[in-house]
C-alpha cells in the first residue's frame, strides 16, 4: 500500500513517495530508507530518554552496563580500524561524542589519550552516570545537541547510534558539518536498510517505534553527508539481522561473518572527512 497523500519529504533524499511497512513505519521509495511517521513530540522524546537506561536494561540486559566496557572497547577498536580511523588522532585533536549516554565511549577516548573531549547527550540522568566513571575527570559533559559546539571546534566527532534516533536528520548532519574543523573526521554508526531489512520485513529487529525514527539505506546516508561537505573515507557493514539467542550461536556467527565479508549487514559504521 502506498501513502500517496503524505507530502512529508524523506530527510535523506527529499522524496515524498513512500510505502507502508508496519505501523508507524514507512519505506521511502526514493532511497529505500525506513521512516517513522508520525513522529513523537519533543516532550515524548525527552521523557523516553530520561528512562532510557531502565528501558534498555529490561529489553537488552548488559546494554550500557559498565561491566560491558571491556567488550565495548574491543569492538570500538576493531570498528575504527576497519573504517580507517587513525586512533592516534584522539590524543592530538579536539574530540566530541554526540549521544554519549552513560559515557562508556568517552571513557574509551580518555584512555586513548584524549586531552580535549566533550560528551553530549539529551538525558541528564545518563550524564550523571557518565560523570561518575573512572578516568573522565577532564571530560566536559553537556546536556544538549551539537548546537552547543562552536563552529569548527571539533577535529573528531563520534556519533554511534545517533542518526536513527534523530527527529531532524538533515539538521543534525548540517550541524555536524558546522561543528567540524576543515579536515575533521566524523565517525557514524547506524542501522541501515537493505538486503537484511527486506528479508525480515515487518519483523526486522531495528523497527523500534519512538526510538528509531529514521533509518537510512547505505547510499542515502553517504549521499546526505556528501551534500553537506563530508566525503566518505571508509565503511564497514555487519549484523545478519538476528539478535542474540534467536538462532544457535554457530549459525548466527556464520551469518554475521557472511554479512561482514560481503558487506550486506544491517548495521554500518562510516568515516567521513569535512572538506
N, C-alpha and C positions, 0 to 999 in steps of 0.2 A: 504494500500500500504506500502511496506517495502522498506526502503532505504538500499539496501544491499551493496552499494559501499562507504558508508560514511567513514569508517575507523577511525572515531573520537570517542575515548572512553568516556563513561559516567564518569563524575567527581565523582560520588558517588560509582559506583560498578565496573567500568572499562570495562563494556561490550560495544561493538561497534554495537550490534544489536538494531535496533530501527524502529519504525513505524511512518508514518506521522500522525500528528494530524490536525493542522491548521497552514498554513504558518505564521511564520517561526518555528513552534513548532513541536517537535518530542517526542514520548514516548519511553523511554528506555525499551526494552523487557527483560533486565536482572533484574531490580529492580523496575520498574514502575515509575521512576522519569520522570519529564517533562522538556525538554531541548530546549533552543533556539539555532538554527544553520542556517545560520552563525551568529556569534556574532558581535555586533557593535565594531568599532575601539575604542582604548583608548581615542582618541580625541572626538569622538561622545559621549562616556560615560561622559567625563568631562563636555562637553557642556550641556548635558542633566541635570546634577545635579546642575549646576550653575543656571539653570532656574527652578529648582525643585519646589520651593515654589509657583511660579506663576502657574506652570503646575498643581500642586495638588489643588490649590485654585479654578481653573476652573473645575477640574474633581470632586472634593470632598470638597465642602465648609465646613470650620471648621477644616479640617485636618491640623495638625501642627500649629494650631491657639492658641495663648497664652491664649485666653479666654476659651479654652477647657482643660486647665491644671487641673482643679479640677476633671473632669471626667477621664482624663488620670491617675491621682494619685490614684483614686479609683480602676480603672481597673488593674493597675500595682500591687497595694497592694493585691488585690484578686488573681491575677495570681501567684504572688510569693508565696503566702500561699499555693495555690493548688499544686504547684510543690515541695513544701517542702524547699524553700529557706528561711533561718532564717534572717529576716531583720536586726537583731542586728549585723550581720557581717559587715554591711555597716559602722558602727561607729568605728569599731576596725581594719578594713583592708584597703588595697590599692585597689581602685575601678577604673574601666575604662569602658567607653561605646564606642563601635565602631559604627559609623553611628549615632552620637548624633544629627545630623540635627540642628534645632534651639534651642536645649538644654533643652527641657521640662523635659526629664527623668533625666538629670544631675541636674536640679533644685530639682527634687524629691529626689535624692541621698543626696544633700546638706541639705535638710530639714529633712532627716532621720538621720542626724548626721555625714555624711562622712567628714573626715578631710583630705582625700587624694583622689582626683578624677581627672581623665584625660578624656576629651571628644575629640574624634577623628571623623573627617569627611573629605570627599574629596572636599566639597564645601565651599569656603571662604565666599560666601555670606550668607550661613546658619550659619557659625561660627560667623560672625559679629553680627547676630541677637542673637545668644546664649550668647555672651559676655555681652549683654545689659540686660539680665534677672536679676531679683532681687535674691539675695542670692547666686550668683555664683562667687563672687569675688575671692575665694580661688581655684577655678577650673582652671586647666591648659588645655587650648584648643589647639589642634594640627591639622593642616591640613595634613592629611596623613592616613596611614594604620597602622596595628598592627606592621609592621616592625619598627615603631617609638619607640616601647616599648622595653626596655632591657629584657633579659631572666629572667624569674621568678619574674618579677616586679609587678605582679598583683595578688591579692587574690580573687577578684570577677570581672569577665568580662561579660558585658551585650551586647548582640547582638540582638536587636529587629529589625526584618525586614531588615536583612543584607544578610543572606545566599543567598536568591533568587536573590539579585542584583549583586552578585559577578561573574565576568568572570573567576575566578580561585578559585573554591570552595575548591578543595583539598589543594591548597596552603594556603588559608585562615584558614582552620582548623589546619593545621600544625603550622601556626604562632600563633594561639590561644593557642595551647598546649605549645608552646615555651614560650610565654609571661606569662603564668600562673605559680604560685608557686605550689609546691607539696601540695596537699590537697586543692588547689584553686578551685573555682566554676565558671563554665560558664553557663550563662542563655541565651538560644537561642530560639527565636520565629520566625516562618516562615510559609508561606503557605505550605501545604503538599498535594500531590496527593493521591488518594484513591477512596473510595466509592462516595464521592461528586463530585470529578472531572470527574469520569466516567459517573455519572448521567447527568452532564451538558454538557459533551463533548466539542465541539468547542466553546461553549458559556460560558465556565467556567470563573468566574469573575477574576481569577488570571492570565489569559493569557493576559499579558500586554507587547507587544514586546518592546525590548530595555530597559525595566525597570526590568522585571522579567526574568532573564536569565537561572536560574537553580532551579527548584522546586523539592525537594526530596519527595519520599514516606517516611512514618514514619520509616519504617525499614531501609531504605537506609541511612537516617540521623543518626540514632543511630549507625549503623554499621561503618560509616565513622568516627564518633567521637571515637568509641571504638578502631579502628585501630590506632588512634593517642594518645592512652593512656588516654582517657577521658571516664570514665564509667558513665552510666546513673543512676541517683538517683530518678528521678520523672518526670512526664509529665502530661499535660492536653491537651485535644483536644476541639475545639469549632468552631462554624460557620457552618451554614447549607448550605452555598453557595449562599444565597440570599442577595443582597445589600439592604440597607435601601430604602423603597419605592417600592420595587419590588413585595411585597405582603402585604396584610393587617397586621397591626402591631401585632395583636394577633396570626395570623398564623405564622409569622416569629419568634415571641418569643417562640411559642410552638416547632417549628422545631429546633431552636437554643438550646432549653432545651434538646431535644432528642439527638442532636449531641454531647452535652457535657456529658450527662448521659451515653450514650453508646459508647463514645469515637470514633466517626467517623467523627468529624468535619474537615473542610478543612483548619484549622489553628492549629498549635501545638506550645506549649511552653514546653521546656525541660530543666532540670537541670543536668549538668554533673560535675563530680569531676576529677581533674587531679591526676592520680595515679603515 
